[in-house]
Amino acid sequence: MEPSIEVRALRKRYRSTVAVDGLSFTVRPGEVTGFVGPNGAGKSTTMRLILGLDSPDAGEALVNGQPYRSLRTPLTQVGALLDASALHPGRQARDHLLWLAYSNGIPKRRVDEVLDEVGLASTAHRRAGGFSLGMQQRLGIAAALLGDPPVLMFDEPVNGLDPDGIVWIRGLMRSLAAQGRAILVSSHLMGELEDTADHLVAIGRGRVIADTSVAKLLAAASKDRVEVATAQRAEATTVLANAGATVTVAGPETVVVEGVGGDRVAALLTEAGVAFSELRRHRATLEEAYMDLTRGALEFVPEIERSAR
């Protein structure tokens, strides 16, 4: 069976609060799947349910076709980073990993391999209580990689990392996916996911808002908008608005135009004597696409579904 995470009609209630409400999606091999949504959307609850840390009220979550709790040596099936600070402060980094390796039948040599891979080889005998947040993150990632699992889950993996560390984790996730592994990464940093994720699952109030490729999501969010570079921003805005376009400021000398095609924009500005140096199709950022999703989910979902078909 190919590596995967399958979430099927998952539901979880805490007292009067429905945290996850009929959630279904699949994390496929060879892809980094971004998992996003506003605070309280149900992301953390979903990840806990996948890892058997909570029990669902209905539905199921499967890792490589099985519930997590039925896995004999789970670290060889799925590695996860949920809370990097959940460490015994008095335990050395290497000892922490040795204990995990022993509990899952993983050879000792693997401990030193992953410490080296995450850049902690020189601090292997330091106590975890003295680690910075970034070092804790790296140790948590080492633990996730320990069993060389085909499925990996990361919750806010760049938290506490310096710029070099962010570049490193981005490359790591891409390389793991290229090896055919299934990667689920939850993050609120859309810029990081834009550079890393192949697929995006967005949820709100415990339900799926969008389940689509990042490329299709960005194309849908970009619509037919045009960027105009001009030193006469005010004049350009007036001319285009009078022609029925929606114009928004994107920079000191850049406006984004919606509702009027590129050829028409060029003709209108030329006719009005408004100089412009560049006119190009606008490419939405993942941040823009995400804001569209969370502001207008009901209007956006059919558009995404049509793109997916």
Disulfide bonds with the S-S distance in Angstrom:
none
